[in-house]
Amino acid sequence: MSYELGKDIAEIKSMLKELLKDSGSPIESGELNDDSYSKFSLGHRTLLNVDNHTLRDLWIKISVDDNTAGPKQVNNGSSISCKSDDVSFGGKANYHVEIWRNDNGNQGEYIGTYETSVRFNALGYDDTDELIVFTLNEKIYLKAVSIRAIGVTIAEFLLA
């Protein structure tokens, strides 16, 4: 079976044009050009969940694009989430996460920050980070572990 890229693209444009005519789109009477397709998004908002199973209450803030969740008290066993703007399939949204200690229900000492991303692909459009926070010699350490990254690593191991 052979494919002709130019012919396939022309067929797709033709089908899209017919769909627009049938839908009553304002573009229906005009010729479609390459700019017309940018109005149609195959994107999806990505979602980052940050789970707190650190055996301590924390304050967490997640930022992405112009969207922010927190800072908010996130008790042990709870989570906080934030959605990005639309991301094209194959693309990713970059998240910024800040974490503080809880001081009797108030935002306490700053622990740290980390950057992460959530890609929109065949694996979906969301991810969950599990936090690891521990104190050693009076210094606080922070690590976030992506559940999606763990899943990819396990799949690579099993398929090797």
Secondary structure, 3 states (H helix, E strand, C coil): CCCCHHHHHHHHHHHHHHHHHHHCCCCCCCCCCHHHHHHCCCCEEEEEEEEECCCCCEEEEEEECCEEEEEEEECCCEEEEEEEEEECCCCEEEEEEEEEEEECCEEEEEEEEEEEEEECECCECEEEEEEEEEEECCEEEEEEEEHHHHHHHHHHHHHC
